[in-house]
Amino acid sequence: MNRSFDHRAVSPLIIAILLTVVIVAGTLLGLIFLTGLSSGFRTSAGTGLSSTITPHIYSTDASVDVQNHVANFSVILTNTVSTPQVGDVELTSGGRIYQTAPFALGASQASLIKVSQKLNVTGIWTLKITSNGLTVNSYTFNVVPTTDEADYAVTQWQSQNFYRNLLVICFFFSIVAFAISMGALARQPKAIRLP
């Protein structure tokens, strides 16, 4: 018994496109996942106030410090508009305000505010700059009981950073591979059909 099969090849173009879509989608999902894991870094909002928060803690990269250490912050505030700006620099944890430093800046005026605090409780701490009821800038960090836990958090951050960079590299390589495959397919000779 003789069976004949209709062997239809899948177009190389379709394979290249599907492969690229899978790689790009996987890379983007990985980046979204890792970005979600690394929440709690600096944020800012646009007002007439420019601000820079410089933390001096156990690890600024991993945003972690150790209980009973002293955290120091330098906050530079600049009024970029012609109207006066007033507000507060607050250091909080667990709903409790540990320090408040009010400020008032005239037109084009700048100010340096230093905040120093012994971190006597564990958990999430936030240094926040508010002006006219809006959060202008904030820095969030985690306070853990021991240096071993802080070192573990730093190791976790380094691992996430490594995988984030690896995913970005894979994303760019997939785009380059897609461009090369499209160029190779465009140069392929087309079959001539005879009547």
Secondary structure, 3 states (H helix, E strand, C coil): CCCCCCCCCCCHHHHHHHHHHHHHHHHHHHHHHHHHHCCCCCEECCCCEEEEEEEECCECCCCEEECCCEEEEEEEEEECCCCCEEEEEEEEECCEEEEEEEEEECCCCEEEEEEEEECCCCEEEEEEEEECCEEEEEEEEEEECCHHHHHHHHHHHHHHHHHHHHHHHHHHHHHHHHHHHHHHHHHCCCCCCCC
